[in-house]
Amino acid sequence: MRLRQIEVFYAIMTTGSLRRAAEVLHVSQPAASKVLRYAEQSLGFALFERKGGRLVPTREAQIMLPHVNAIFGKLSDLRRLTHNLRYARDGHSISIGCVPSLGLSLIPRVIRNYRAEHPNTEVTIDALHGSEIVSRIFNHDLDLGVVFGDYAREGLTAHHIADIPLVLIDKEREGGSIALTDIDPARYLGLSEKDPTAGLLEMALDEAGIAATPAIRVRTHFMAAELVRLGVGCTIVDALTVLHHPGLPRPCTLSPPLSVTCTVLFRADYALSHISRDILKLMRRELGGDLQTLATMV
């Protein structure tokens, strides 16, 4: 099948009629009908049957549909890629993916400060988990990814931005320092096993001889913090979440201290644009201010 024939087939499958398919494709109905007829002739079987004035997909058409959906998914990716390449060439846009905790603390302030000086720049921000960010960078959907932990991959460049302390938040214990062995395992709220912070914490807990199996696990630091605010239990999260989540108890530092790296990712085969470099400078500046503020809190 030629691409135009696939387009007509897909439009009929999604709209349910030849007339509406022609409207979607901005062609006349006879032209769309002719393309469909040629497609069926080249395939050697019918794609639709007329029943009660309607086009009903044949069994063969239903079998083909998932493959055609995949083709149009790739075409959509290609359109996004060409759009991103055009705007990246002109230097007027940037797309950033960040883990949810940073999307609720660091990144909005960075973008506010950047836009104040560059109001004509087009900015796209997505809050995603680390593995999704890596995938979308490789797919040219993101210029930069901001994550916790190390996502070293071939073809990916990682810039270390800062080490973010991990802290305990617990309404029953505010401020001071706490050893991992003093945390109540029955009240401990855990993070998703896919979270790099969770892996770091579980290794530390194992070394301390603590077999913590949380009854509640969540995928984001912000949700864990919200559960603590509601009095559900205690948890360990990155300090930025605590700093920018109102209503939480004063955090406790961990003894020995633990921290998670904040890393910026981008494709190794791309040179950083001037927008990306400016964004990186602002991230470092904002994080430096946050870490100074945290030093006075704990």
Phi, psi and omega per residue, in radians:
M1 nan 2.433 3.039
R2 -1.416 2.814 -3.072
L3 -1.023 -0.710 -3.129
R4 -1.110 -0.651 3.105
Q5 -1.159 -0.684 3.098
I6 -1.126 -0.707 3.124
E7 -1.055 -0.775 3.138
V8 -1.140 -0.783 3.110
F9 -1.020 -0.828 -3.113
Y10 -1.104 -0.726 -3.124
A11 -1.136 -0.683 3.105
I12 -1.178 -0.735 -3.135
M13 -1.095 -0.646 -3.058
T14 -1.506 -0.489 -3.128
T15 -1.693 -0.457 3.102
G16 1.568 -0.027 3.121
S17 -2.668 2.683 3.117
L18 -1.188 -0.659 -3.130
R19 -1.088 -0.861 -3.120
R20 -1.183 -0.605 3.088
A21 -1.070 -0.740 3.117
A22 -1.086 -0.683 3.126
E23 -1.130 -0.742 3.137
V24 -1.084 -0.675 -3.084
L25 -1.529 -0.058 3.131
H26 1.044 0.762 3.053
V27 -2.266 2.931 3.087
S28 -1.312 2.744 3.125
Q29 -1.108 -0.735 3.092
P30 -1.054 -0.643 3.130
A31 -1.144 -0.755 3.114
A32 -1.117 -0.699 3.125
S33 -1.094 -0.685 -3.139
K34 -1.147 -0.739 3.125
V35 -1.091 -0.733 3.128
L36 -1.095 -0.738 -3.125
R37 -1.095 -0.765 3.114
Y38 -1.108 -0.651 3.123
A39 -1.088 -0.821 -3.131
E40 -1.130 -0.634 3.105
Q41 -1.136 -0.730 -3.127
S42 -1.220 -0.568 3.140
L43 -1.354 -0.583 -3.101
G44 1.536 0.204 3.061
F45 -2.673 2.779 -3.106
A46 -1.368 2.543 3.062
L47 -1.726 -0.470 -3.115
F48 -2.455 2.654 3.006
E49 -2.110 2.499 3.117
R50 -1.532 2.125 3.105
K51 -2.373 2.040 3.127
G52 1.040 0.634 3.137
G53 1.401 0.089 -3.122
R54 -2.016 2.673 3.032
L55 -1.600 2.060 -3.120
V56 -1.894 2.176 -3.134
P57 -1.061 2.450 3.048
T58 -1.380 3.003 3.102
R59 -1.039 -0.712 3.135
E60 -1.082 -0.690 3.124
A61 -1.115 -0.708 3.128
Q62 -1.123 -0.648 3.121
I63 -1.183 -0.644 -3.120
M64 -1.271 -0.467 -2.958
L65 -0.978 -0.804 3.137
P66 -1.019 -0.631 3.140
H67 -1.229 -0.654 3.100
V68 -1.189 -0.677 3.065
N69 -1.013 -0.702 3.127
A70 -1.120 -0.690 3.110
I71 -1.076 -0.771 -3.109
F72 -1.270 -0.469 3.006
G73 -1.121 -0.723 3.098
K74 -1.148 -0.680 3.097
L75 -1.106 -0.672 3.088
S76 -1.109 -0.721 3.085
D77 -1.060 -0.716 -3.131
L78 -1.129 -0.707 3.108
R79 -1.096 -0.745 3.101
R80 -1.087 -0.727 -3.122
L81 -1.079 -0.837 -3.122
T82 -1.128 -0.621 3.069
H83 -1.107 -0.805 -3.123
N84 -1.110 -0.713 -3.133
L85 -1.154 -0.683 -3.139
R86 -1.111 -0.823 -3.092
Y87 -1.288 -0.565 3.086
A88 -1.148 -0.660 3.110
R89 -1.094 -0.733 -3.130
D90 -1.318 -0.220 3.107
G91 1.239 0.537 -3.078
H92 -2.050 0.170 -3.107
S93 -2.606 2.778 3.023
I94 -2.632 2.473 3.065
S95 -2.083 2.262 -3.027
I96 -2.195 2.349 2.978
G97 -1.973 2.389 3.138
C98 -2.450 2.694 3.062
V99 -1.176 2.654 -3.015
P100 -0.941 -0.685 -3.116
S101 -1.037 -0.708 3.141
L102 -1.326 -0.431 3.058
G103 -1.252 -0.287 3.107
L104 -1.852 0.060 -3.109
S105 -2.384 -1.226 -2.968
L106 -1.397 -0.950 -2.906
I107 -1.080 -0.763 3.133
P108 -1.005 -0.665 3.136
R109 -1.215 -0.649 3.096
V110 -1.092 -0.779 -3.122
I111 -1.179 -0.684 3.077
R112 -0.998 -0.810 -3.098
N113 -1.210 -0.646 3.134
Y114 -1.194 -0.774 -3.108
R115 -1.166 -0.463 3.101
A116 -1.076 -0.560 -3.141
E117 -1.721 -0.344 -3.088
H118 -2.337 1.237 -3.020
P119 -1.181 -0.276 -3.078
N120 -1.656 0.015 3.138
T121 -1.389 2.344 3.077
E122 -1.501 2.154 -3.085
V123 -2.128 2.283 3.052
T124 -2.104 2.277 -3.120
I125 -2.206 2.320 3.046
D126 -2.201 2.349 3.019
A127 -1.629 2.019 -3.025
L128 -2.441 2.904 3.029
H129 -1.502 2.794 -2.969
G130 -0.920 -0.817 -3.104
S131 -1.113 -0.628 3.098
E132 -1.165 -0.681 3.121
I133 -1.078 -0.799 3.124
V134 -1.036 -0.804 -3.135
S135 -1.051 -0.737 -3.084
R136 -1.322 -0.451 3.011
I137 -1.155 -0.805 3.129
F138 -1.122 -0.478 -3.124
N139 -1.545 0.137 3.128
H140 1.180 0.274 3.126
D141 -1.458 -0.370 -3.121
L142 -2.243 2.477 3.019
D143 -1.483 -0.718 -3.119
L144 -2.312 2.563 2.976
G145 -2.181 2.384 3.137
V146 -2.082 2.031 -2.972
V147 -2.317 2.903 2.905
F148 -1.709 2.390 3.089
G149 1.646 -3.082 -3.071
D150 -1.869 2.024 3.098
Y151 -1.978 0.852 -3.108
A152 -1.106 2.207 3.104
R153 -2.464 2.649 3.008
E154 -1.110 2.326 -3.114
G155 1.535 0.090 -3.108
L156 -2.193 2.366 3.057
T157 -1.822 2.352 -3.126
A158 -2.090 2.209 3.057
H159 -1.878 2.103 3.055
H160 -1.264 2.222 -3.104
I161 -1.800 -0.813 -3.108
A162 -2.921 2.825 2.976
D163 -1.775 2.110 -3.076
I164 -1.766 2.139 -3.140
P165 -1.094 2.586 2.956
L166 -1.702 2.432 -3.089
V167 -2.352 2.729 3.049
L168 -1.634 2.389 2.978
I169 -2.134 2.272 -3.040
D170 -2.752 2.147 -3.130
K171 -1.127 -0.361 -3.138
E172 -1.535 -0.086 -3.119
R173 -2.629 1.822 -3.082
E174 -1.897 2.208 3.060
G175 1.315 3.028 3.128
G176 1.479 -2.884 -3.119
S177 -2.061 2.574 -3.123
I178 -2.466 2.417 3.050
A179 -1.453 2.628 3.128
L180 -1.016 -0.575 -3.112
T181 -1.202 -0.262 3.139
D182 -1.638 -0.021 3.124
I183 -1.392 2.327 -3.129
D184 -1.298 1.901 -3.087
P185 -1.114 -0.439 -3.125
A186 -1.240 -0.431 -3.108
R187 -1.831 0.005 -3.017
Y188 -1.336 2.244 3.097
L189 -1.763 2.162 -3.049
G190 -1.714 2.866 3.063
L191 -1.722 2.795 3.111
S192 -0.937 2.490 -3.120
E193 -1.107 -0.329 3.121
K194 -1.414 -0.220 -3.127
D195 -1.326 2.271 3.141
P196 -1.065 -0.518 3.075
T197 -1.141 -0.670 3.134
A198 -1.092 -0.727 3.115
G199 -1.092 -0.741 3.108
L200 -1.081 -0.776 -3.125
L201 -1.150 -0.719 -3.107
E202 -1.143 -0.638 3.069
M203 -1.121 -0.743 3.140
A204 -1.139 -0.709 3.118
L205 -1.138 -0.704 3.105
D206 -1.081 -0.755 3.136
E207 -1.127 -0.517 3.119
A208 -1.459 -0.021 3.120
G209 1.343 0.451 -3.116
I210 -1.854 2.171 3.103
A211 -1.747 1.424 -3.113
A212 -1.623 2.099 3.061
T213 -2.098 1.587 -3.022
P214 -1.040 2.405 3.058
A215 -1.292 -0.386 3.118
I216 -2.226 2.250 3.018
R217 -2.169 2.466 3.122
V218 -2.269 2.830 -3.051
R219 -1.580 -0.278 -3.093
T220 -2.255 2.620 3.085
H221 -1.120 -0.645 -3.111
F222 -1.090 -0.728 3.137
M223 -1.180 -0.678 3.087
A224 -1.055 -0.746 3.130
A225 -1.139 -0.668 3.137
E226 -1.144 -0.649 3.091
L227 -1.119 -0.668 3.072
V228 -1.129 -0.750 3.138
R229 -1.024 -0.591 3.141
L230 -1.465 0.013 3.064
G231 1.473 0.338 -3.080
V232 -1.333 -0.569 -3.110
G233 3.065 -2.641 3.117
C234 -2.202 2.786 -3.128
T235 -2.715 2.923 3.050
I236 -2.046 2.175 -3.122
V237 -2.407 3.026 3.066
D238 -1.210 2.598 -3.041
A239 -1.184 -0.437 3.116
L240 -1.133 -0.664 3.102
T241 -1.048 -0.753 -3.141
V242 -1.140 -0.707 -3.084
L243 -1.121 -0.573 -3.031
H244 -1.994 0.332 3.087
H245 -2.042 1.806 -3.035
P246 -1.163 2.635 3.033
G247 1.521 0.138 -3.130
L248 -1.584 2.704 3.051
P249 -1.193 2.810 3.097
R250 -1.068 2.301 -3.062
P251 -1.257 2.710 3.046
C252 -1.855 2.364 3.046
T253 -1.316 2.689 -3.140
L254 -1.641 2.552 3.102
S255 -2.241 1.974 -0.003
P256 -1.251 2.750 -3.077
P257 -1.176 2.596 3.056
L258 -2.249 2.578 3.090
S259 -2.533 2.811 3.101
V260 -2.139 2.452 -3.114
T261 -1.346 2.477 2.981
C262 -1.791 2.117 -2.975
T263 -2.233 2.451 3.028
V264 -1.828 2.286 -3.097
L265 -1.998 2.545 2.982
F266 -2.756 2.878 -3.100
R267 -1.119 2.382 -3.108
A268 -1.210 -0.419 -3.101
D269 -1.581 0.135 3.098
Y270 -2.012 2.339 2.971
A271 -1.383 2.471 3.134
L272 -1.117 2.308 3.068
S273 -1.255 2.892 3.106
H274 -1.118 -0.544 3.086
I275 -1.128 -0.812 -3.137
S276 -1.059 -0.730 3.135
R277 -1.111 -0.710 3.106
D278 -1.126 -0.721 3.118
I279 -1.080 -0.728 3.124
L280 -1.071 -0.742 3.114
K281 -1.058 -0.753 -3.141
L282 -1.155 -0.646 3.102
M283 -1.062 -0.824 -3.129
R284 -1.073 -0.716 -3.129
R285 -1.134 -0.805 -3.131
E286 -1.130 -0.726 3.124
L287 -1.140 -0.662 3.092
G288 -1.042 -0.741 3.104
G289 -1.154 -0.688 3.122
D290 -1.102 -0.761 -3.103
L291 -1.161 -0.586 3.061
Q292 -1.151 -0.723 3.110
T293 -1.105 -0.740 -3.121
L294 -1.098 -0.605 -3.128
A295 -1.071 -0.487 3.131
T296 -1.506 -0.238 -3.089
M297 -1.547 -0.541 -2.991
V298 -1.911 nan nan
